[in-house]
Amino acid sequence: MLDYNQQSAWKRRPFSIPTDFGAEVGRGRRIITPRNGFSWQHYGISTRTALPTLTIHDIALLSDLYTFRDFFRVSRFLSGHLKVAAFLLASYSQISNVALGILRPALEVLADPDSGGMKLFLLLPTTLPVKEARRVLRRLDQTWWLTASEQVSEELMLDLEYV
């Protein structure tokens, strides 16, 4: 999620359009990108305008922080909803430090019967008794979740999972 165009200014090297139109990725070679068909790479960086993207490293970091249930579906959902991925990366410390009885948070993509679309559920597995777990969730909602998740509330849902 970095702006790789900024790195070119730091290196103080001008961009040049390569004359080789090969399909191989590398210095001065064409790279296929899902958003604009192709872009050029020179000195190891892209010359296209920076678009928000989710890299393999971002997915790997998220999978280290959260348990992905059906890795392919969750990573595909996150690739299509960049705000949700950025929110999850930024808010891990708030989510993981809710209470001692909350285990490693899990992400699962489920169909929403009301809208007919897909939603990502952030599940907080807990070993706490039901009343105490609900109290923890209510406290999280009141102190942080409801205001922090306004931008992603259509795509991301929070719920408890009793284990």
C-alpha angles and dihedrals in degrees: 000000000000127000100244091187088071090062092063091061089052092053091047092220122134120233120247127191109239120233093213111090096190121145094231119110114238143085109347093353129128116260124199114232126182096230107050107013097248143354135188127258124202129166088008096297136096121253095201120103110275113263122186106262138171111229130205087253091056090051090048091050092049091048089052091053100039134033108246113214103205097005095207096053094045095047091046090050092049091048089057095044107048095170090059092051092048090047092051092049093049097044103045094105091054093047098044096047097054098111141333094255094057112099129202109317117246132210122212131170114222134173115255108223092199099055099022090230134105125269131192114231120207103207122197107204110210140184092194122115113267097254093048093045091052090049090053091049092048090050090049090050094049098043103039124340102070095052097036096049099049094109094050101033093111093057104029128058128186122214142154124248118201114217 
